[in-house]
């Protein structure tokens, strides 16, 4: 690959001012204070504007500002009014449209398609401040406000909808969002490179319609369009089928010569042997491996892969699964080809994914002059997402885990992009010195996965040619470096900073990697666990785990043994909090029952439970929609994936994760009878739920009849914003993603809506009503 231009090598568009704006302007009055008569770029977002690198609009806006562009922000506009989109006037270059850090549909709806009652990215957590399918709505409104204006779409919502995609909320396959949001171009993934190049080129006078060579960009072109005549199109428009079996020619068979013919020639008409040899001998050219590889790469860089069209996949689930497989196999920026998908008489063209940022570029992005606070226009309003991450630090991007329910691969990619130690330590000091309310505790040093910092393939050439969907499944690749020493060094230096009392690690931990470095586990457990550590086995059974591309419980048991050993050595009472997913594709009723029995055996009682949510473009979503397995070749008769779609079975799978909740006992009893497992109904230790007429069930039912309705102090409607795009980023019970570049997700994925487990441990003081239920249970069970 050609080395990309460094993010900070561009000449400034405008001479830089003495210092950056305190906040990017959200009103004409703020523009006037800055001496602006217009903005070059206006960013429209579905989130509140918080000037912090964990929030996409701040990161993108400050990056453009550092290059001399005037950037304004329209935050959470009233989409029912065109006037809201005219607040800052018409931009000189373009409107940038995003839904915000979260997909707007995941933000508003639970896994059961119920409307959430709050929004973590809005002042006071108020719901209803962004429309469904926000990118589409904002793009259309901008066009209405200023016909002919250039529109650039980005964010997790745009990224995951750049091709034809299954939409869980309508239960249909929808076409590329490009056609509905009216954008001129869509930037997907970590979009800093494409965004800066696009903005500088437009500022130099290029029309957006001619900018067709940006990695990480998608746009609409006439059917059959190619950048140049030398491009080759490869079709992958049909599912894999066996080819025709041809009869091979016997190489020893004599053909064209009768057995009694002679090969003799007369001297009058035959050429001499020397003449024949001279005419047929050609020099042999030896081509080196490097030359062959270079030639192959050159051809690949001029090849576009045609996917089955929208009209073909919208009504053909098998072809949809095939398309998903082909798409994911061409996602490594080192070898990915351009992709094209037909939509009627037009094509959606997608250039290869963006090249990862180098460490100095990552440092530059995060070292800019952020105010590290919400915009002053919000006053003292509480913004839950800000409260959750304001004392945490993002140290890396990307995830090579490849979990099928996770959208990180489609958005951030598998290649880890890390910041340097000095940059991270500088941000910790800024939090200490600038952020109000800081008490000396950093809530997280993490990202999508806490312990992938600076891990990479041992050979760059191997990394660039690899087509594996995961570096750690079915086992950890022998080419993957698993040395955690750089992360250990970072932890030690960070907690040694003056004024820092504690540094917690709250991002999700990849424990199958952690056990490769016992020193890391000891460092983590001894110094960076605040009593509870979250990890994600996701399930206990091989069937669903194979569809998730997650390791078996053996790795969990190995990590648990290390965790308990080092906790004991440190003289601390600490607990693992495992996450599980209910109703994931590939999960049977028996699988969920076995998981419930595992939970009871290990004395885990889950506080919150939600089910798998199919988000656009994820491999698990393709399984959910098609009942096919895109991890293998897809054919009409290939493997069928068990998929839980009906509401009652989904409720059962949730109920089994909360087997201890008496409200779930009736549906569990019914299922156990149906499954022939009456042996699990009773009051003994071997039983899962009590019988309907057992003293315990009768007593608890009586207590419940006499108590007033309670409002539990958990996330409303089961909404947990950390799983909208993913990774846990602070030590709160409900967390949010880190940043989104334009907008880059930094977390585990939106797709995994999970459960949290609470082990036996000293609990918070219960309410009187809860105490009454517990006392009744204790008397009857004899505990």
Buried (B, 14 or more C-beta within 10 A) or exposed (E): EEEBEEBBEBEEBEEEEEEBBBBBBBBBEBBEEEEBEEBBBBBBBBBBBBBBBBBBBBBBBBBBBBBBBBBBBBBBBEBEEBEBBBBBBBBBBBBBBBBBBBBBBBBBBBBBEEEBEBBBBBBBBBBEBBBBBBBBBBBBBBBEBBEEBBBBBBBBBBBBBBBBBBBBBEEEBBBBBBBBBBBBBBBBBBBBBBBBBBBBBBBEEEEBEEBBEBBBBBBBBEEEBBBEEEEEEEEBBEBBEEEEEEEEEEEEEEEEEEEEEEEEEEEEEEEEEEEEEEEEEEEEEEEEEEEEEEEEBEEBBBEBBBBBBBEBBBEBBBBBBBBBBBBBBBBBBBBBBBBBBBBEEBBBBBBBBBBBBBEBBBBBBBBBEBBBBBBEBBEEBEBBBBBBBBBBBBBBBBBBBBBBBBBBBBBBBBBBBBBBBEBBBBBBBBBBEEEEEBEEEBBBBBBBBBBBBBBBBEEEEEBBBBEBBBBBBEEBBEBBBBEBEEBBEBBEBBBEEEEBEEBBBBBBBBBBBBBBBEEBBBBBBBBBBBBBBBBBBBBBBEBBBBBBBBBBBEBBEBBBEBBBBBBEEBEEEBBBBBBBBBBBBBBBBEBBBBBBBBBBEBEBBBBBBBBBBBBBBBBBBBBBBBBBBBBEEBBEEBBEBBBBEEEEBBBBBBBBBBBBBBEBBEBBBEBBEEEEBEEBBBBEEEBBBBBEEBBBBBBBEEBBEEBEEEEEEBBBBBBBBBBBBBBBBBBBBBBBBBBBBBBBBBBBBBBBBBBBBBBEEEEEEEEEBBEBBBEBBEEBEEE
